[in-house]
């Protein structure tokens, strides 16, 4: 069994990562557990089980997704749990955090791994979703008509100010708001609610994300490259 733990900032990332894992593992047997941290400091901060997907002790792949409840908690939660993950034979730890509304990305990169003890038996990768994970949704150009038949590529390009099919959506300063404005043109909207996020996540084309979108979005490519190393 190959084991990987993913630490994400909140519900949007949690929903997307679960769906992504299920799509790219394909026919492989897998099990997923999702936890949400409770407690405001490391003394009383504990992961509470939210749900289990495909519970199978003999699965080929076992993923744990931790909802850390905020960008600033991801590094500290990894730091606090990495020893126990090592003892449980996890080989890969991935942290995913948005950049928005931060502006100094280079400073964030400089201190990404500060205080995290890493050894050769476990790989740790923290990925900056520039500027939000919704940049990845924006870049998946085929999903817009599935949200509304009133949304065309021309609409998405006009609202975003870039060519969605060619340009890097990491250029967009506030991707979730841009996605919302595109959806409004189609007579609907987008927000961080579970219902709205799930709707978008369910209509994304994961083959397109995996084969094409990653080529024009560096942070998505970083994530998929990590998972490629785990799931050949």
N, C-alpha and C positions, 0 to 999 in steps of 0.2 A: 504494500500500500504506500502510495506517495502522498505526503501531507503538506498542505500549504495554508498559511494564515494570512488573511487580508484585513488591514485596519483602515477603516474609512471614516469620513467626517460625519456622515449622517444618512438619513433615509434615502435620499436620491441616489447616492453612491451605492448604498446597500442593495437597493432594488436592481440597479443596472448591473452591478458586479455579479449578483446571483444569476441573472439571465445570461450574461456573457459567458460565465463558466459553463452553464448548462448547454449553451450553443456550441462552444468550441471543443468541449469534451466529446461531443457527438455520441457515438455508440458505446463509449467506455462507461463502465459502471462507476458511479460516483455517489458520494454522500456529502451533504452540506449542512452545517449548523450555523445559525445566525444568533449572535449575542448582542446585547446592548449594555454598555457600562452604566452603572448607577453610582451615585456618590460623588461628592465634589472634590475630594482629595484622595491621595493614594492610599491613605490608611483605611478608609471605608469604601473605596472604589472597587466594585465587583462587577463581573460580567454576568448578566442574567439571560438565560436562554429564551429566545423569542420563538424560534421555529426550527424544525429539522426537515430537510428535504431528502427523500430517498434514503432513509436510515438503513444502512447495510454495513455490517462490521467487516465484511469481506470485499468491500468495494475496492476497485483499483486506485481510485483517487478520493481523498478526504480533504474537504475544504472547510475552514472556519472563517466566518466573516464577523468582525467586531465593529459595531457601530460605536464610535468613540464620542459622539455628541459634540463635535467641534474640531476645527483644524488644529487648534493649539494642543489638543489632547493626544493626537496621534503618536507623536514621537515619545511622549512620556508613557503612554500605554504600551507601546512596543518595548520600551526599556524595562518596564516592570514585569512584563510577561515573557520575555525572550528566554530566560533560563528554564522556565517551566515548559515552554514549547520545545526547547532543545531536549529536555528530558523525555518528552512525549514523541520524540523522533520526527519532528517537523523539519523539513529540509529547506523550506522557502517562506520568508516573511515579506509581505509587500504592504507598504503604507501608501495611501492615496489621499492627497489633500489639495484643495483648491488654492489658488493664489489670490483671487479677488477677495477683499478690496486692497490687498497689499500691492505695493508698487515696486519695491526693490527685490526683484526675483533673484538676483545674484547673491544678495545677502541671505535670503532664505536657503539657497543652495549651499552656501558656505557652512551653515550650521545644521544642516539636515540630519547628520548622523552624530552630532555632539552628544556624548554621554552614553551612546549605545555600544555595548560590548559585543563585537562580532568575532566569530571563530569560523574556521573552514568547514565545520560540520553543518552550518546553517547559513543560508544566504539571505541578506537583508537588503531590500531595495525600497527607497521612498521616492514616490513619483509626484511631481508637481503637475496637477492638471491645470494647464495654463489656458485661460484664467479661471475657468470653472469646468466641471465635468460636462456641462451643457455644450461646451465647444465641440465635443465629440458628437453630440446629437445633431448640432447644426450642420456638421460636415457630412452627415449621412444623407445625401441629397435625394435619395429615392423615397424617403419616408413622408415627405410633405403631402403628396396627394392622398396618402392613407389617413392623414389627420383631417384634411379637408380637400375636396376636389376643386376648391377655389384657390388653393395655394399652388402657384407655379414656381419654377426655378427663377424666372424673372422677378417674381415677388420677393423670394428669399434673397436674391442678389441685391435688389434695390434697398431692402430694409437693412441688410447686413453691411452694405457698402463694399462687398467683395464678391468675387466669383466663387460661390460655394463649391463648385466642382473642381476648381483648380488651386485656389488660394488656401493658405493655412489659417484656420479659424481661431488659432491662438492669438491672432492679431486683434480680435474683438475684445474690448475691455470688460464688458458685462454680458457674457453669453446667455445667461438665463433670461435677462431682460430682452435681448435681441430675439431669442426664440419666442418669447411671449408676443412681441410686436409682430413677428411673422405670422403666428397663429391667429392673432386678432384680425389680420387681413383676410383670413379664411373663415371668420365668423365664430372663432372659438378663442381659447386662451391657454396659457401655460403658467403653472406655479409649482411650488415645492410640495404640494399636497400629495399624499400617497396615490390618490386616484389619478391625478394629472400626470405624475411621473410614470406610473405603471402603464398608462395609455401610450405614452411616447416610447417607453422601453419595449413594449410589446410589438410596435410596428416598425422598429428599426430593422434594417437588413444587415444581419451579422456577418454574412459572407462578404458583403461590400465593405463593412468596417474592417474585416480581417485582411482582405486582399488589396483594397484600394485606398480607403480613407486613411489608414495608418501611414501611407506614404506622404501625406500632406499634413499630418498632425503628429509632431514629435512625441508628445507625452502619451498619446494613445499607442504609438509604436513602441515606446518604452515598456508599457504594461504588457502588450501582446508579446513582445520579445521575451519578457520574464516568463510568461505562461508557456510560450513555445519551448523553453528549456525544460519545463516540467512535463508538458504534454506533447510528445513528439508526433 
